[in-house]
Every structure is written in structure tokens, then in C-alpha cells.
Amino acid sequence: MKPRKLREYKKRVETGPVAFGPDWPGVFIRGDHALGYGWNLRNVLVKLCKRPQEDIDAITVMYLTQLADCLESCRVTESEPARHE
């Protein structure tokens, strides 16, 4: 998942709920927080998946894996060009 780059906002946006205009709020998670949450979620998933299959269903594993992937997609490398919407 590629991050969308929006125009610079003058004030630092902290982790928490954010609404754009009249739209419903979403959750913004700062990149440094997202990487930590993703890493810890992935560790929990690994431990859960080692337990008997009746303890956790495949749909739950799928959603949590997708969430961990999304959180970890905040990792940035120096070679990524800045693209603004």
C-alpha cells in the first residue's frame, strides 16, 4: 500500500481521530507509532497462530494481518519521491 501525500499542514498532526471537512473522522496514526503498533500486532499474530485453530478464525487472522501490513507500510526510504495530492 503506497501512502498518499497531502499538502503540508502547518501544525503537527498527532495520533488520534481526524476529520477532513464534513466527512466522518478516521484514525490518523503517526508513522513512528504505526510501525510500533504493526510490529507488536505481528508478534501477537505469530503467537496466536501457534495455538490450536479453534482459538482464532481465519477471517480474524486475515483482518489483523492486513492491519499489520497497513501499519507497517508507513516505513519510508530515502529513495521514495514526494508526491502530493
Residue pairs with C-beta under 8 A, 6 or more apart in sequence:
1 69
1 70
1 73
2 73
3 73
3 74
4 85
5 82
5 83
5 84
5 85
6 84
6 85
7 84
7 85
13 28
13 30
14 28
14 30
15 28
15 29
15 30
15 33
16 27
16 28
17 25
17 26
17 27
17 28
18 25
18 26
18 27
18 28
19 25
19 26
29 37
29 71
29 74
31 74
31 75
31 76
34 71
34 72
34 74
35 71
35 72
35 74
35 75
37 71
38 67
38 68
38 69
38 70
38 71
38 72
38 74
39 72
41 64
41 67
41 68
41 71
42 68
42 72
44 64
45 61
45 64
45 65
45 68
48 55
48 56
48 61
49 56
49 61
